Amino acid sequence: MKEALHGCTIGFVGGGAMAEAIIAGLLRAGIAPEAIFVGEVRSERRKALEQSYRVRTTEDNAAVAAASDVLLIAVKPQQIAKALAPLFGVCKPDATVVSVAAGISTAKLRGWLGEKVAIVRAMPNTPALIGEGITALYSDADAGHRARAEAVLGACGEVVWIEDEEEMHAITAISGSGPAYLFLLAELMMRAGERLGLDAALADRLVRRTLLGAARLLVVRDEAPSALRAQVTSPGGTTEAALGVLFDRGLPEAMREAIAAAAARSRELGER
Ligand SMILES: NC(=O)c1ccc[n+]([C@@H]2O[C@H](COP(=O)([O-])OP(=O)(O)OC[C@H]3O[C@@H](n4cnc5c(N)ncnc54)[C@H](OP(=O)(O)O)[C@@H]3O)[C@@H](O)[C@H]2O)c1
């Protein structure tokens, strides 16, 4: 994976949570901190990134764009027009631009950066922080640019390529936002445990390990989630009592609507 990035300067426009997750992955994969250059408006973020990861930082995004062989766009979708407009024509001619911004299309990115720029869209998620992310990638650029993007995001976990850019909205709703759904479930389970009289620390520990164990089973076993669920659910038992309430209260519809809302929001962000 490192071969595709050999000798490359890897730049970031925006040094927030997602940039940090990717930087951590790159360093774990053996990329030298001096090869990473971050453009970030907040001085305290710049200082934190310099101190934690020994990467170079600046507030001058154009300097980053001009120096980068791979340029990650990691500002919020609402900030992207302002961040990219000054970068028109600034990127190196053979640069690979990788955008993680939700909802922002390749066409829009080319509008800001120039028609000839090689663009890869990426939708990572925050488990990238510990190398357990999954990133969907889309690009109409050539194999060399794709390999660079895959090397960067592959340092953060699994990578999957898609052929239809439209699918990015659904992917954002499933895996981009998905960790938050599980974290909400964790919060609710902990709170319910406490209401039943468990000590907060005990409820916390039980829930974290239960979700981790269940997630591992889901990945390791080649069985449908419904089959794994059935294995926990004996007729007339405790799990059946719980699941009955969740179905009666409309959890399946709520989940469907929630994920549809996230996909719709992704579309909306792209249309502004
Ligand atoms: N977090 C996730 O789970 C996740 C998952 C997949 C994709 N993404 C995508 O990742 C992107 C970044 O998200 P994030 O969660 O990392 O956001 P974030 O933590 O807010 O990071 C963005 C950073 O960029 C800074 N910034 C704003 N305008 C800038 C500019 N013109 N030049 C340089 N820096 C600028 C922001 O400063 P201020 O705070 O002062 O604005 C902030 O520090 C988004 O487009 C999002 O769609 C995020």
The ligand as a Gaussian input file, in Angstrom:
#p B3LYP/6-31G(d) Opt

LIG

0 1
 N      -17.155000      12.675000      11.319000
 C      -17.611000      11.646000      10.626000
 O      -18.084000      10.629000      11.155000
 C      -17.515000      11.660000       9.127000
 C      -17.718000      10.464000       8.417000
 C      -17.566000      10.492000       7.024000
 C      -17.285000      11.679000       6.381000
 N      -17.143000      12.817000       7.108000
 C      -16.866000      14.059000       6.389000
 O      -15.638000      14.567000       6.847000
 C      -15.656000      15.983000       6.685000
 C      -15.066000      16.592000       7.924000
 O      -15.877000      16.220000       9.021000
 P      -15.323000      16.305000      10.507000
 O      -16.264000      15.559000      11.371000
 O      -13.878000      15.971000      10.513000
 O      -15.520000      17.891000      10.740000
 P      -14.727000      18.838000      11.730000
 O      -14.235000      18.060000      12.905000
 O      -15.581000      20.047000      11.939000
 O      -13.434000      19.234000      10.872000
 C      -13.370000      20.244000       9.942000
 C      -12.232000      21.189000      10.369000
 O      -11.927000      22.048000       9.283000
 C      -11.866000      23.372000       9.783000
 N      -12.140000      24.312000       8.706000
 C      -13.293000      24.952000       8.395000
 N      -13.127000      25.725000       7.303000
 C      -11.841000      25.570000       6.910000
 C      -11.068000      26.110000       5.863000
 N      -11.570000      26.988000       4.981000
 N       -9.782000      25.743000       5.759000
 C       -9.229000      24.873000       6.642000
 N       -9.910000      24.343000       7.671000
 C      -11.204000      24.666000       7.797000
 C      -12.892000      23.383000      10.870000
 O      -12.757000      24.499000      11.725000
 P      -14.120000      25.105000      12.417000
 O      -14.520000      24.101000      13.450000
 O      -13.657000      26.409000      12.976000
 O      -15.152000      25.248000      11.352000
 C      -12.598000      22.065000      11.560000
 O      -11.526000      22.160000      12.460000
 C      -17.098000      16.404000       6.433000
 O      -17.218000      16.857000       5.110000
 C      -17.904000      15.147000       6.666000
 O      -18.967000      15.048000       5.746000
 C      -17.223000      12.829000       8.467000

